Amino acid sequence: MLLFKNTADIEKYISIQRNNKQTIGFVPTMGALHHGHLSLIRASNAENDLTVCSIFVNPTQFDNSKDLEKYPRTLSNDILLLTEAGCDMIFAPTVTEVYPKGLKTAVKIDLGHIGSTMEGAFRQGHFEGMMEVVHRLLNIVNPHNLYMGQKDFQQQAIVGHMIKTLGLETNLVTCPIIREEDGLAMSSRNVRLTPSIRENATILHKSLCFVKDKLEQLEVDVLKETALEMLTIDNFKPEYFEIVDGYTLKKVDQIKDHHYIVACTAVWAGEVRLIDNMILKKELRD
Ligand code: AMP
């Protein structure tokens, strides 16, 4: 496995590989890797000749400086895990490699509702920063396929919109959520949960399962209200629980009017903000 720290080197190497007709799969991450990330590496390995994983804690997507400061950084362990998973290249750049002085990296596209709802409403500037880094990394890595997790449902929807709007030549593949045995979605932030909060954090998954289970029996408002009540336990504070159309991210009133429905939630678990979601319904469109 090759480790690149600078942009020019990886650009040159990938350009040679592409000239040799090698297909490139790309998994962008912020490191502190777990089985969720590794499932994306495996998906990429299965569909491409070469897999690149980037490890970069992107400062422009953090709306909260404490969260950025506390974000776990475990590069040597990440390198071991990626080697075992059969990743071919790691790109672990510095901030100045990604954002060199004088280079304009901001992405100026109108996201409309998909950018302003849910995470967009609670994390000012988060999606602008996320698009900026994904766009910049796509420019550097130039992959045929891009692998992202359903765990960050709104993020993958926005990246899909950006790829389409800018006409980028990469194909987005969204991979399922990998969970711990008790249902908690794997996240690099989980290591920051205290033992008792970690134990109760299964409530996110339970609330999503409840809503999926009762989808046909209860009204949407009742489902959301009950889920919010379930999530309001000691040391837990839900920011939102929404049931949205999976294509538009607009709030759903009537289940029967939509082919694709997702429940999304964000909850403060002590000092850690967790997000999770579940696909409630997905029918093929005619
Ligand atoms: P992050 O390092 O948190 O920025 O995540 C990097 C990529 O891994 C994103 O596309 C995430 O959606 C994805 N990811 C994070 N957690 C999981 C998980 N539990 N299951 C599957 N994919 C995940």
Residues whose N, C-alpha, C, O or C-beta is under 5 A from the ligand:
A	BS01	AMP	P28 T29 M30 G31 G36 H37 Y147 M148 G149 Q150 K151 D152 C175 P176 I177 I178 A185 M186 S187
